[in-house]
Amino acid sequence: MYISETAIVEKDVVLGEGTRVWNYSHVMEGSRIGVSCNIGDGVFIGRKVLIGDNVKIANNVNIPEGVIIKNNVFIGSNVSLKNVKYPKAFRKAREYVPTVIEDDVTIDVNACLMPGLVIGKGATIGAGAIVVRNVSEHGFVVSPPAECMCEKETCKECHKRKLQKIAKRLKYEQKRVNNK
């Protein structure tokens, strides 16, 4: 077990054999982290979080109270999990909504998981995904990729998108005419 001198590990935390907690991470009281885990730089782990064995959590990840992470999970940099459906600055949350991440899950960088989800065994969440529904076992979810919206005449991406929209519209019109 290794705990960086700049990390904060509060009382009543259980760290399994071979687990490492790196620089500026904060593990709050009552959390349990299994064997052979790696907690990267700047990771926040809330109260009573349960983390299984062989879990790798990259840098700057936020894991609030109410999250259960099972075995052999990879969580990429800057992933954020939520535990309150409707947060407000002026009131304290009365109830945290649990999120469960099953075995063998991969969550790529910059993903955001809304509260109360179950991420099924062996699922993959793509980079930058905003996950609002449960992910089935061995599912693979991504958010829509970014696309150019400049609409300049010289932009190849925008020109290609315009042509695709025209082709789709012509196909729809052709189908409508044939059904008459």
N, C-alpha and C positions, 0 to 999 in steps of 0.2 A: 504494500500500500504506500502511496506517495501523496502528500498534500503540500502544494506550493506554499511558501511562507507568506505570499500575498493573498492566498485564498482564505475564505471564511467558511468554516465548517462548524455549525452551531451544535449545542448539546443534543444528546439523544439521537444522533445520526449514526447509522450503521453503514460502514463501508466494507465491502467484501475484499477478500484477499486479492492482491494484484491490481486493485483499482487505483487510478491516478486522477487527482483533481489539480488542474493547472491554474495558472496565474489569474488573479482577480475574479475567480469564480466564487459563488456564494451558495452554500447548501444549507437550507433552513432546517430547524429542529424537527425531529420525528421522521425525516426522510430515510429511506432504506435503498441502498445502491448495492447491487450484486457483485459477484467476483469478475475480475478481468475487464472492468469498465474503464473508459477513458472520457473524462469530463474536460473539454477544452477550455481555452482562455475565455474569461468574461461570461461564463454560463451562470444563469440564475435558476436554482431549483427550489421551489416553494415548499412550504410545510407539508409533511406527511406524503410526499411524492414517493411512489414505489417504482424502482427501476430494477429490472432483472439482470441476468448475467450476460457478459460479452456485448455490452451496449457501447457504441461510440457516439458521443455527442460532440460535434465540432464547435468552433468558437461562436460566442455571442448568441447563444440559444436561450429562449425564455420558456421555462416549464413551470407553470403555476400549480398551486395546491389543487388536488383532485385529479391529477394525471397518473395513469398507470402505464408503464412501459414494460413490456415483457422482454424476452430474451432475443439476442442476436439482432438488435435494431441499430440502424445507422440514421443519425439525424445530422443533416448538413448545416453549414454556417448560417446564422441569422434566421433560423426557423423560429416562429413564434406560435405558441399555443395559447388559447384563451380559456378561461374557466367561468366567465360570467356572460350571459346572453345580452344583457342590456346595461352596460356599465354607465355609471353617472359619477361625476366628480364630487357631488354633494351628498352622496349617501354610501354607506358601507354595504357591500354585498352580504346578503343574509344566507345565501346558499350557493355553493360552488357546483357547477355541473361537471360530472366526471367525464373524462376522455380516456379511452383505452386504446393502446397501440399494441396489437398482437405480435406474436413471434415473427422474426425474419422480415420485418418491414424496412423499407428504405424511404426516407423523406429527404428530398434534395434541397439545395440551398434556397433560402428566401421564401419558403412555403409558409402559409399561415393557416392554422387549423382552428376553426370555430369550436365553441364548447359543446360537449355532449356527444362527441362522435365515437364510433368504433371503427378503427382502421384494421381490416381483416388480415389474417395471417398471410405473409408473403406479398403483400401489396406494395406498390411503388407510387410515390407522390412526386411528380415532376417539379423541376425548378420553378419557383415563383408561383406555384399553384395556390389558389385560395379555395380551401376545402370546406364546403358547407353541408355536405351530406356524408353519411357512412360510406366507406370504401369496402367493397366485397373482397373476399379471400382471393388473393393473387390478382386483384384489380390493378389498373394502371391509370391514374388520373393526371391530367395536366390542365392548366388554364389556357385560354386562347392566346396564341402567340401575338406579340406586338406587330402592328403593321403600319406602314407609312400612310399618313393622311394629308400630305402637303398639297396634293392636287395640282402640282406644277406640270406643265406640258412636257417638260424634259424628264420627268420622273418615270423610270421604267416600271417600278412597282405599282404606282397609281394607274399608269396606262394599262398594265396587265389586268389589274382589278376591274377597271372600267370595261375592258373587253369581255372579261368573264361575266360581269353583270349583264351586258348586252346579250351574250350568248344564252344565258339563263332565261332572260326575258323572252328572247325569240323562241326558245324551246317551249316555254310555257304558252306563248301565243299560238304556236303551231299545234300543240296538244289541244288547246281550247277550240281552235278552228276544226280540227279533226273530229272532236266529240259532238259537233253540231249536226 
